[in-house]
Amino acid sequence: MKRALTALTIALSLTLPLSAFAKNNVVVVATGGTIAGAGANSTNSATYTAAKVPVDALINAVPQVQELANVRGVQALQIASESITDKELLNLARQVNDLAKKPDVNGIVITHGTDTLEETAFFLNLVVHTDKPIVVVGSMRPGTALSADGPLNLYSAVALAAAESAKGKGVMVLMNDSIFAARDVTKTINVHTNAFASQWGELGSVVEAKPYWFRSSVKRFNNNSEFNIESIKGDTLPLVGIVYGSDNMLPQSYLALQQAGAKAIIHAGTGNGSVANYIVPTLTKLQAEGVQIVRASRVPQGLVLRNAEQPDDKYGWVVAHDLNPQKARLLTALALTKTKDAKEIQRMFYEY
Ligand code: DGL
């Protein structure tokens, strides 16, 4: 009997594809958003309620993912992503970090609302120490809509998280078949499925569950980061606010943030991070009073050049380089957990 069983096992192992035995384990961490949304009817592609469908229903709606990996779900949050605060972000990072340390977890997918998806992906890129694939994925249409994009986005995200080639690439965003680097992807269209883009290009693409790579990020991330979620205590980060640049600015917009306890202010300036001449005195005063000023830009592409529009060296200001204001806010908050030195903070903007 034992001999027969051994023979059968050998025969089976010779006939079944290796993948049947060697599937990676992928955990889907759900946080809400449109990918978990539901509309009143199939023609509601933009009118729906986000954060309704639980993680197991999301996974069961795409049974094909089980052919790619052993997939299980964790419900971390169930909210629209515009409502995520530093508290949720820190706790999500701790959960992802704990999962990444488990030897039986090979990859992680995070389903997330697209509004602040780029912030969450960037934050995890900076504070989670692992080389396992972490893939943040969302959708622009709810699963109830005609041509919903969520199911295929989830399928491709699981394929990416299960791929050996995706190790050590940094936190990735998978949307609309494209693989983006967390540090430079941003939401550029608020109603179409090709909503995300990076001015420096995609890392690659996933087609029929296979990732195709075309470049890697040269920036610091994950294991190469000086930031670590394990050394950040509590559920708040140093308060950093953003003021959007326009004509007819008000000094009170900045003073209100100082009043609220901001340790730094991101000036999302016009053009190359320009500052109106009647605002400069307010910013130099804030800097002198210990509120770090960071010049970013409201313009979606390009980079803010140090000492170009303003004498940053003279004022002790930092420039956000190519990071958009919302990502500059997160990097500045993390930087302030380590230093108040403007030169050190500027180094971090050039390295991450
Ligand atoms: N409320 C938005 C969010 O949760 C919906 C957008 C989306 O997820 O695509 O980010």
Residues whose N, C-alpha, C, O or C-beta is under 5 A from the ligand:
A	BS01	DGL	G33 T34 I35 A50 I79 A80 S81 E82 H112 G113 T114 D115 T116 S139 M140
